[in-house]
Amino acid sequence: MYFVELEPIFNNEGLALPLDFTVDMSDCDIYGGHPFTSPVHVTGEIRNSTGIVSIIAKADFTLNLTCDRCAAEFDRAFSTPIEHVLVTELNNDEGNDEYIVVDSLRYDAEPLVREDILLNLPTKVLCRDDCLGICPRCGKDLNDGPCDCKKESDPRWDALLQLTQEDQ
């Protein structure tokens, strides 16, 4: 938990409070495991600019992942932006995703950081953009070179292949 005292910020236009803290996300079970090998480092500030209180920060972290194509394990660094407007109340009854309603002027920023990180993670992870994956027949990692398996033609193209062979 990382609590921020918001009362001075809401009451003083132009005031900014620096943020610099860590969040332990090693308990997060995503991608079939616990990829957070070190704490998330959050830096930024909460500021009151012309009466609008905003949190503007970034979360830097490294994940230990497994490639979705070749199953190789690798580490990747991420930097997630965290930008929200904080309000003490909303005038309408409808929920609004643009604003974070703070129930107390002693605000725990950790759940917001966790949510932003999880929502910004990629759904498919690759060890590199041009990863070739593994051969579906023999299981060889095609990034290390081609395998010796014979290429099969797609049976849906057989009729077209017969037409081209008849013309010759």
N, C-alpha and C positions, 0 to 999 in steps of 0.2 A: 504494500500500500504506500502511496505517495500523496500525502495530503497537502493541499495548497490553501492558504488563507486568502479568500477572494474579497473580503470586505474592503480592504484598502484599495483594491483595484477597481471595484464597482463604484467606490465613493470618490475617486481621484482621477479625473480626466487627464490623460497624458502619462499616467503611471504605467510602468512596465516591470514585470517580475521575471527574472531569468529562471529558466528551468534547466536542470542538469541532474538526472537521476537514472537509475537502472531498474529494469523490471525482469524478474526471474520468470521465464516462460518454459522452463525445462519440464513442467508438468503437462504441457499442451500435447495432446495426442493427435497429430495430423500426418498425412502422407504415410499412414501405417506405422508410425513410430513416434519418437520424441526427438525431432531434428534440432531443437535449440540446444546447442552445446555450450553456450555462454550467455550471460545476461544481455538483454537488449539495452542499448545506451540511448537515452532520450535527451536531446538538447533543443532549446528554443526559448520561447517566452510567452507569457500571458500579458496582454496589454489592453489598456483602455484608450481607444482612439476615437475622439469625438463622441464619447458615451457608448461606444460599441466595444464590448469586451470580447477579445479573440484569443484563442490559443493557436500559436503558430510554432510548430516544432517539427523535428524529424526523428525517426527511430532507426538507428543503425544496428544491424545484427548479422550474424552468419548462421546459415543452416547447413547441417549435414544431410544430404539428400541422396536418393537413388534415382538414376535416370529412368524415365518411363519407357525408353526404347531399348537400351542396351543393358540395363540393370547395374551399371557401374556406379559406385559410391563416389561422391564428390562434395566439396564445400563450396557454397556460393554466398557472397555478401549481398545484402539488400539494404536499401534506404527507403523508408516509408514516410511520406509526408503526413503530418497531422495538422489539419486546419479546421477549426470549428469556431462558431460564435456561441458564446455562453450567455444565457439569459436566466433571470430569476423566476420569470413566469411568462406564459404566452397569453395573448389577449383572446384568442379564439380557442374553441374546444377541440379543434382538429389537431392531430399530431403533425409535426413538421420536422422533417429530417434535416433541415438546414440549421436548426438551432438545438443546442444541448441545454435542457432545462436543469439547472442546479437546484436541488432541494435545500441545500445548506451552503452557507458561505465558507464552510470548511469542506473543500471538494477533493475527493480521491480521484486523481488523474489516471491511475493505473488501469481500471477497466476500459476507459476510452482508448488508451494506447493499445491494449490487447485487441480490442475490437477492430481498430483501424489496421493493425498488422494482419490479422486473420482475414479481413475482407480484401486486402491488397495482395495476398499471396497468389502466385500463379496456380492455375488448375492443372497444368501439365508442366513437368519439369524435365529439362533435357540437360545432359552434361555439356553439350555445345549445340549451337543452332543447326549444324549440318550433320548431326549424329545419324548414322546409318542403321543403328539397331542391331538385332541379332537375326541370323538366318532362321526362318521358321521350321526348317527341316532338321538341320544339324546343330543349331544353337551357337554357332561360331559368331563371335563379335565381329561384325563387318567393318568396324572402324579400324581393326587390325589388318584388314586385307580381305579379298574375296574368298569365299569358300569353294569347295570342289563340287557342290551340288549342281545337278543339271537344272537349267531353267525350264519351268513348266509354262506352257502357253495357257492363257485364260480360255476355258471352254466356250465362253460366250462369243469369242472371236473366231471360232472354228469355221463357221459358215462363210465368213468374209475371207478367211485364209483359203478355203476351197475355191472360191470364185477367182481369186488372184492366181491360183495355181492352174485353173482351167484355161485362163487367158494366155498362158505361156506355152 
